[in-house]
Amino acid sequence: MSDSLRDRLRALPDFPDDLPIFDPTRAPASAEDLFLEWLDEALHFGVHQPHACTLSTAGPTGHVTARTLILKDLSEGQWVFAGARSTRKGIDLAANPYAALTFYWPQRGRQVRVTGEVEELPSEVAAADWAARPAVTEPHNHDWAAWALQPSEVEFWQARADRQHVRHWYPAR
């Protein structure tokens, strides 16, 4: 009989041997600064699409959904993303303006989780984002929105070979 799925999953490789060492006592004062350090390092080490993240939302019924999107900006403590209002994401955010963004860089054994309240940004921000999309030739799509997540918490997680993973939290400002 073949291995069970559980056994096959347990046999999968862990993180790379050359994981970075993270000392929270040396972390910058702001979550944004640490995120930018980790993002730059991910880029330096060839992580593909390090700006990709999972957005988790809960709609009017409380059912949680998640999807992958890209971070558009990080400015003044606001984590900006965009999409169509008519999608599940837009519907969920209209009904329940709280969400989580999760970035995961397995090559570096790192994860960043950002949770908080989301607000829709002015239509000019969405229009500028729409215009900046590659290969977009049509006029601004008025269903397109930009949102900003204002964190209530940002958690940084660094894997370690000894499984004594390191977590570091930044509360809301």
C-alpha positions as CSV (number, residue, x, y, z in Angstrom):
1,M,0.0,0.0,0.0
2,S,1.3,3.5,-0.8
3,D,2.2,6.1,1.8
4,S,-0.7,8.0,3.3
5,L,-1.1,11.6,2.4
6,R,-0.1,12.5,6.0
7,D,3.2,10.6,5.6
8,R,3.8,12.2,2.2
9,L,3.1,15.7,3.6
10,R,5.4,15.0,6.6
11,A,8.2,14.0,4.3
12,L,8.2,17.2,2.3
13,P,11.3,19.4,2.8
14,D,11.3,22.1,5.4
15,F,12.8,25.6,5.0
16,P,16.2,26.1,3.4
17,D,19.3,25.6,5.6
18,D,20.5,29.1,5.1
19,L,17.7,31.0,6.8
20,P,18.3,34.5,7.9
21,I,18.6,35.2,11.6
22,F,16.1,37.7,13.0
23,D,16.6,39.4,16.3
24,P,13.5,41.4,17.3
25,T,15.5,43.5,19.7
26,R,17.3,45.0,16.6
27,A,14.0,45.6,14.7
28,P,13.2,49.1,13.5
29,A,10.7,51.1,15.4
30,S,8.1,50.9,12.7
31,A,6.4,47.9,11.0
32,E,6.7,49.7,7.7
33,D,10.5,50.0,8.0
34,L,10.9,46.3,8.8
35,F,8.6,45.3,6.0
36,L,10.6,47.3,3.5
37,E,13.8,45.7,4.8
38,W,12.4,42.2,4.4
39,L,10.8,43.1,1.0
40,D,14.2,44.4,-0.3
41,E,15.9,41.3,1.0
42,A,13.4,39.1,-0.7
43,L,14.0,40.9,-4.0
44,H,17.8,40.6,-3.5
45,F,17.4,36.8,-3.0
46,G,15.3,36.4,-6.1
47,V,11.9,35.8,-4.5
48,H,9.3,36.1,-7.3
49,Q,6.5,38.5,-6.7
50,P,7.4,39.4,-3.1
51,H,4.6,42.0,-3.3
52,A,2.0,39.2,-3.7
53,C,-0.1,38.6,-0.6
54,T,-3.2,36.8,0.5
55,L,-6.1,39.1,1.3
56,S,-8.6,37.5,3.8
57,T,-12.0,39.0,4.3
58,A,-15.3,38.0,5.9
59,G,-18.5,39.0,4.2
60,P,-22.0,39.8,5.5
61,T,-22.6,36.2,6.6
62,G,-19.3,35.9,8.4
63,H,-17.9,33.3,5.9
64,V,-14.2,33.9,5.4
65,T,-12.7,34.0,1.9
66,A,-9.1,34.6,0.7
67,R,-7.5,35.4,-2.6
68,T,-4.0,36.5,-3.8
69,L,-3.4,40.0,-5.0
70,I,-0.5,42.5,-5.0
71,L,0.4,45.3,-2.7
72,K,0.1,48.6,-4.5
73,D,1.7,50.9,-2.0
74,L,2.7,51.3,1.6
75,S,2.5,54.9,2.7
76,E,1.9,56.6,6.1
77,G,1.0,53.3,7.7
78,Q,-1.6,52.4,5.0
79,W,-1.2,49.1,3.1
80,V,-2.9,49.8,-0.3
81,F,-4.4,47.2,-2.7
82,A,-7.0,47.4,-5.5
83,G,-9.7,45.5,-7.3
84,A,-13.2,45.6,-8.6
85,R,-16.0,46.5,-6.2
86,S,-18.3,43.9,-7.8
87,T,-16.0,40.9,-6.9
88,R,-16.3,38.9,-3.7
89,K,-13.5,41.0,-2.2
90,G,-15.4,44.3,-2.9
91,I,-18.6,42.9,-1.6
92,D,-17.0,41.5,1.5
93,L,-15.2,44.8,2.3
94,A,-18.4,46.8,1.8
95,A,-20.2,44.6,4.3
96,N,-17.4,44.1,6.8
97,P,-14.4,46.5,6.4
98,Y,-11.9,44.4,8.2
99,A,-9.2,42.2,6.6
100,A,-5.8,40.6,6.8
101,L,-2.9,40.6,4.4
102,T,-0.4,37.8,4.6
103,F,2.9,37.8,2.8
104,Y,4.8,34.6,2.6
105,W,8.4,34.2,1.4
106,P,9.3,30.5,1.8
107,Q,12.7,30.9,0.4
108,R,13.6,33.1,3.3
109,G,11.3,31.4,5.8
110,R,9.4,34.6,6.4
111,Q,5.8,35.6,6.8
112,V,4.2,39.0,7.5
113,R,0.6,39.3,8.6
114,V,-1.2,42.7,8.7
115,T,-4.7,42.9,10.2
116,G,-6.9,45.9,10.6
117,E,-9.7,48.1,9.3
118,V,-10.0,48.8,5.6
119,E,-11.3,52.0,3.9
120,E,-11.9,52.7,0.3
121,L,-9.6,55.4,-1.0
122,P,-10.8,58.4,-3.2
123,S,-11.7,57.5,-6.8
124,E,-8.6,59.4,-8.0
125,V,-6.3,56.8,-6.4
126,A,-8.2,54.0,-8.1
127,A,-8.1,55.8,-11.4
128,A,-4.3,56.3,-11.1
129,D,-3.9,52.6,-10.3
130,W,-6.1,51.6,-13.2
131,A,-4.1,53.8,-15.6
132,A,-0.8,52.3,-14.3
133,R,-1.8,48.7,-15.1
134,P,0.2,47.1,-17.9
135,A,-1.5,46.9,-21.3
136,V,-4.5,48.9,-20.2
137,T,-5.8,51.0,-23.1
138,E,-9.4,51.5,-22.1
139,P,-10.6,54.4,-20.0
140,H,-10.8,54.1,-16.2
141,N,-13.0,51.2,-15.1
142,H,-15.4,52.8,-12.6
143,D,-15.9,49.5,-10.8
144,W,-12.2,49.6,-9.9
145,A,-11.4,50.6,-6.4
146,A,-8.4,51.1,-4.2
147,W,-8.5,50.3,-0.5
148,A,-6.1,51.0,2.4
149,L,-5.7,48.7,5.3
150,Q,-4.9,50.6,8.5
151,P,-3.2,48.0,10.7
152,S,-4.4,47.2,14.2
153,E,-1.4,44.7,14.3
154,V,1.5,43.6,12.1
155,E,3.2,40.3,12.9
156,F,6.6,39.3,11.5
157,W,7.5,35.6,11.6
158,Q,10.9,34.1,10.9
159,A,11.3,30.4,10.6
160,R,14.3,28.7,12.3
161,A,15.8,25.2,11.6
162,D,15.3,24.2,15.2
163,R,11.6,25.1,14.9
164,Q,11.9,27.8,17.6
165,H,10.4,30.3,15.1
166,V,10.6,34.0,16.0
167,R,7.6,36.3,16.1
168,H,7.6,40.0,16.5
169,W,4.5,42.2,16.8
170,Y,3.8,45.8,16.1
171,P,0.6,47.1,17.6
172,A,-1.5,49.9,16.1
173,R,0.1,53.3,16.1
